[in-house]
């Protein structure tokens, strides 16, 4: 394995970008766990140092870092939302403090003593921190150099040699193991992400599926702002006839094209579309009022017509594939939320659109 393969993992940047939520969740958990462990350890050492009458410097170091760890944990709890958005900053901050403790604890015990805790820190940091490899290695390299420089200036040549050997051995072991752990964890997150996407995505249209739709709808039970203000129920007009006439392969292509159209329309109009089943689709929005829903419905009708998917058999006057839309508006400030009722209202509006000749939209 070449040196640069240790410093830079191939494809690492893409893995971090695709799995940012999982990485942040992991980092948040690590920061909280190591902070609690630090509080417990500092509490025990503070008690021991007082009980057995350690030196004043020892007591000061342990009690100071106990207080600092407790304050850090309180900050994490108080500013939980900010912390969860930027866990990487906090984990580097924590390990900077942890490294400072290991150095001060060494000097508090005796200048003429080998590094022990610092050696552990040099090994643990690259294994525990889930970040781009080059940044982790830069951070731990700075820590290594700092420890060696302090050993040179304050501990003498004998301890410099021993400290340097011990630190470098654990430094190399840490970055090698850290690389392996980091890659394994990232690949695990990526595999889980892909499986989740496949489980929640319709393979034919590439839209989110019915399972994902109900996941979105159930979020409204816990959070008012997650309740949709509008719902579209959509049906491809006379799709069974299209399938029978042109064949199932053509039907699959048609569904794929319509699904892509919905996805692009959703991005432009701040909507989310789902395949409900067969030729039925559902759309959700969270910001539009009734008139805006009506305008969006007309725009979506035209977008599908503009695909110009040939459908030229008896009973299809337009000559192209069209859709019918039923839409329902929900005022989340006034109405009690029940997504099942919302589906029924939108479905009823869709039935009305079909009974009025299809290729149109009706609202409720």
C-alpha positions in Angstrom: 0.0 0.0 0.0 1.5 3.3 -1.1 1.9 6.3 1.3 -0.7 8.3 -0.5 -3.3 5.6 -0.2 -2.9 5.9 3.6 -3.3 9.7 3.4 -6.2 9.7 0.9 -8.9 7.1 0.6 -10.0 6.5 -3.0 -13.7 7.6 -3.4 -13.8 8.8 0.2 -15.2 12.3 -0.6 -18.2 10.8 -2.4 -18.9 8.4 0.4 -18.9 11.3 2.9 -21.2 13.4 0.7 -23.7 10.6 0.1 -23.8 9.5 3.8 -23.5 12.9 5.5 -26.6 12.3 7.8 -25.3 8.9 9.0 -21.8 10.4 9.6 -23.2 13.3 11.6 -25.3 11.0 13.6 -22.3 8.8 14.4 -20.2 11.8 15.4 -22.9 13.3 17.6 -23.1 10.0 19.4 -19.4 9.7 19.8 -19.0 13.2 21.2 -21.7 12.6 23.8 -20.4 9.2 24.9 -16.8 10.3 25.2 -17.8 13.4 27.1 -19.8 11.3 29.6 -16.8 8.9 30.0 -14.5 11.9 30.5 -16.8 13.3 33.2 -16.9 9.9 35.0 -13.1 9.4 34.8 -12.3 13.0 35.9 -14.8 12.6 38.8 -13.1 9.4 39.9 -9.6 10.9 39.6 -10.6 14.0 41.4 -12.0 11.9 44.3 -8.9 9.8 44.4 -6.6 12.8 44.3 -8.4 14.3 47.2 -8.8 11.1 49.2 -5.1 10.1 48.9 -3.8 13.7 49.2 -2.2 14.0 45.7 -0.2 17.1 44.9 -2.1 20.4 44.4 -1.2 20.4 40.7 -2.8 17.0 40.3 -6.0 18.1 42.1 -6.1 21.2 40.0 -5.8 19.4 36.7 -8.4 16.8 37.5 -10.9 19.1 39.0 -10.5 21.7 36.2 -11.1 19.1 33.5 -14.0 17.7 35.4 -15.6 21.1 35.4 -14.7 21.7 31.8 -16.2 18.4 30.7 -19.4 19.0 32.6 -19.7 22.5 31.1 -19.0 21.0 27.6 -21.7 18.4 28.1 -24.2 21.1 29.4 -23.4 23.1 26.2 -24.2 20.1 24.0 -27.5 19.6 25.7 -28.4 23.3 25.7 -27.5 23.9 22.0 -28.5 20.4 20.8 -29.8 21.6 17.4 -26.6 23.5 16.6 -24.4 20.6 17.9 -26.2 18.1 15.7 -25.6 20.3 12.6 -21.9 20.7 13.3 -20.7 17.6 15.2 -17.3 17.6 13.5 -16.3 20.9 15.1 -17.2 19.6 18.5 -15.4 16.3 18.2 -12.2 18.0 17.2 -12.7 20.5 20.1 -13.2 17.6 22.5 -10.1 15.7 21.4 -8.0 18.9 21.5 -9.1 19.3 25.1 -8.5 15.6 25.8 -5.0 15.9 24.4 -4.3 18.9 26.6 -5.4 16.9 29.6 -3.1 14.0 28.8 -0.1 16.4 28.5 -0.9 18.3 31.7 -1.6 15.1 33.6 1.9 13.8 32.6 3.6 17.0 33.7 1.5 17.2 36.9 2.8 13.7 37.9 6.4 14.3 37.0 8.4 15.8 34.2 10.7 12.8 34.3 8.1 10.3 33.2 7.1 8.7 30.0 4.0 9.8 28.2 1.2 7.3 28.8 -2.2 9.0 28.4 -0.9 11.0 25.4 0.2 7.8 23.6 -3.3 6.5 24.1 -4.8 9.7 22.7 -2.5 9.6 19.6 -3.8 6.1 18.9 -7.5 6.7 19.7 -8.0 10.0 17.8 -7.7 8.6 14.2 -9.8 5.6 15.2 -12.7 7.5 16.8 -12.9 10.5 14.5 -14.9 9.9 11.3 -13.7 12.6 8.9 -11.8 12.9 5.7 -8.6 10.9 6.1 -6.2 13.7 5.3 -7.8 16.0 7.9 -7.7 13.3 10.6 -4.0 12.6 9.8 -3.1 16.3 9.9 -4.7 16.7 13.3 -3.0 13.7 14.8 0.3 14.6 13.2 0.2 18.0 14.9 -0.6 16.3 18.2 2.4 14.0 17.7 4.8 16.8 16.9 3.5 18.9 19.9 4.1 16.0 22.3 7.6 15.4 20.9 8.5 19.1 21.1 7.3 19.3 24.7 9.3 16.2 25.5 12.4 17.7 23.9 12.2 21.0 25.8 11.0 19.8 29.2 11.9 16.1 29.7 15.5 15.7 28.5 17.1 13.5 25.8 16.5 10.2 27.6 12.8 10.7 27.7 12.7 12.3 24.3 14.0 9.1 22.7 11.5 6.8 24.6 8.6 9.2 24.1 9.4 9.6 20.4 9.5 5.8 19.8 6.3 5.1 21.8 4.4 8.0 20.2 5.5 7.2 16.6 4.6 3.5 17.0 1.1 4.2 18.3 0.7 7.1 15.8 1.4 4.7 12.8 -0.8 2.0 14.3 -3.6 4.6 14.9 -3.6 6.0 11.4 -3.4 2.5 9.8 -6.3 1.1 12.0 -8.2 4.4 11.7 -8.1 4.2 7.9 -9.4 0.6 8.0 -12.2 1.4 10.5 -13.1 4.6 8.6 -13.4 2.9 5.3 -15.4 0.0 6.7 -17.8 2.3 8.5 -18.3 4.4 5.4 -19.0 1.4 3.2 -21.4 0.1 5.8 -23.3 3.4 5.8 -23.3 3.5 2.0 -24.7 -0.1 1.8 -27.4 0.8 4.3 -28.2 4.0 2.3 -28.5 2.1 -1.0 -30.8 -0.5 0.6 -32.9 2.2 2.1 -33.2 4.0 -1.2 -34.1 0.8 -3.0 -36.7 -0.1 -0.3 -38.3 3.3 -0.6 -38.0 3.9 -4.3 -40.1 2.6 -7.2 -37.7 0.9 -9.6 -39.7 1.8 -12.7 -40.4 5.5 -12.2 -37.6 6.3 -9.8 -40.1 8.1 -7.6 -40.5 7.4 -3.9 -43.0 4.6 -3.4 -46.1 4.2 -1.3 -44.2 3.1 1.8 -42.3 6.4 1.6 -45.5 8.4 1.0 -47.0 7.1 4.3 -43.8 7.8 6.1 -44.0 11.5 5.0 -47.7 11.6 5.9 -47.2 10.2 9.4 -44.6 12.9 10.2 -47.5 15.3 10.4 -48.8 13.4 13.4 -45.7 14.7 15.4 -45.0 18.0 13.8 -47.5 20.6 12.5 -45.0 22.1 10.0 -44.6 18.6 8.4 -48.3 18.4 7.6 -48.9 18.9 3.8 -51.1 21.8 2.7 -51.9 20.1 -0.5 -52.3 16.6 -2.1 -52.6 15.5 -5.7 -54.1 12.1 -6.6 -53.1 11.4 -10.2 -54.2 8.8 -12.7 -52.8 8.1 -16.2 -55.9 8.2 -18.5 -56.9 4.9 -19.9 -53.6 3.3 -19.2 -54.9 -0.2 -19.4 -56.0 0.4 -23.0 -52.5 1.9 -23.7 -50.9 -1.2 -22.2 -53.1 -3.6 -24.2 -52.6 -1.7 -27.5 -48.9 -0.9 -27.3 -47.7 -3.7 -25.0 -46.3 -3.9 -21.5 -42.8 -2.8 -22.6 -44.2 0.4 -24.0 -46.3 0.8 -20.9 -43.2 0.6 -18.7 -41.4 3.2 -20.8 -44.5 5.4 -20.5 -44.5 5.1 -16.7 -40.8 5.9 -16.6 -41.2 9.1 -18.7 -44.2 10.2 -16.7 -42.3 9.5 -13.4 -39.4 11.6 -14.7 -41.7 14.4 -15.7 -43.3 14.4 -12.2 -39.8 14.5 -10.5 -38.7 17.5 -12.6 -42.0 19.3 -12.0 -41.7 18.6 -8.3 -38.2 20.1 -8.1 -39.4 23.3 -9.9 -42.6 23.7 -7.9 -41.4 22.5 -4.4 -43.5 19.3 -4.5 -42.8 15.7 -3.8 -44.3 12.9 -6.0 -44.8 9.2 -5.2 -46.0 6.2 -7.1 -49.1 5.1 -5.4 -49.6 1.9 -7.3 -50.1 0.9 -10.9 -50.8 4.0 -13.0 -51.7 6.0 -9.9 -49.5 8.7 -8.4 -49.6 11.0 -5.4 -48.1 14.5 -5.0 -47.6 16.5 -1.8 -46.7 20.1 -1.1 -46.2 22.0 2.1 -46.4 25.7 1.2 -49.1 26.2 -1.4 -52.7 27.6 -0.9 -55.7 26.4 -2.8 -55.3 28.7 -5.8 -51.6 27.8 -6.1 -52.6 24.1 -6.0 -55.0 24.7 -8.9 -52.3 26.5 -10.9 -49.9 23.6 -10.3 -52.4 21.0 -11.3 -53.0 22.8 -14.6 -49.2 23.1 -15.1 -48.7 19.4 -14.5 -51.5 18.5 -16.9 -49.7 20.5 -19.6 -46.2 19.1 -18.7 -47.5 15.5 -19.3 -49.1 16.6 -22.6 -45.9 18.2 -23.6 -44.2 14.8 -23.4 -46.0 13.9 -26.6 -46.2 10.2 -25.8 -48.3 8.8 -28.7 -51.7 7.4 -27.7 -53.7 7.4 -30.9 -56.5 4.8 -30.5 -60.3 5.0 -30.2 -61.4 7.2 -27.4 -58.2 9.3 -27.1 -59.1 12.5 -28.8 -55.8 14.3 -27.8 -53.6 11.6 -29.5 -51.1 11.7 -26.6 -50.9 10.3 -23.1 -52.7 12.5 -20.6 -53.5 12.4 -16.9 -56.4 13.3 -14.6 -55.7 15.1 -11.2 -57.7 15.4 -8.1 -56.3 17.8 -5.5 -57.2 18.6 -1.9 -56.2 21.6 0.2 -55.5 21.4 3.9 -55.4 24.4 6.2 -53.1 23.1 9.0 -53.8 26.1 11.2 -57.6 25.4 11.3 -58.2 21.8 10.5 -57.4 18.7 12.6 -54.9 16.5 10.7 -55.9 13.2 9.3 -54.0 12.1 6.3 -56.4 9.2 5.5 -59.3 11.7 5.2 -57.0 13.9 3.0 -56.4 10.9 0.7 -60.1 10.2 0.4 -60.9 13.9 -0.4 -58.2 14.0 -3.1 -59.3 10.6 -4.5 -62.9 11.8 -4.7 -61.7 14.9 -6.6 -59.8 12.6 -9.0 -63.0 10.6 -9.6 -64.7 13.9 -10.4 -62.0 14.7 -12.9 -62.4 11.3 -14.6 -66.2 11.7 -14.7 -65.7 15.1 -16.5 -63.9 13.6 -19.4 -60.4 13.1 -18.1 -57.3 15.2 -19.0 -58.4 17.7 -16.4 -58.0 18.6 -12.8 -60.7 19.0 -10.0 -60.1 20.3 -6.5 -61.7 20.1 -3.2 
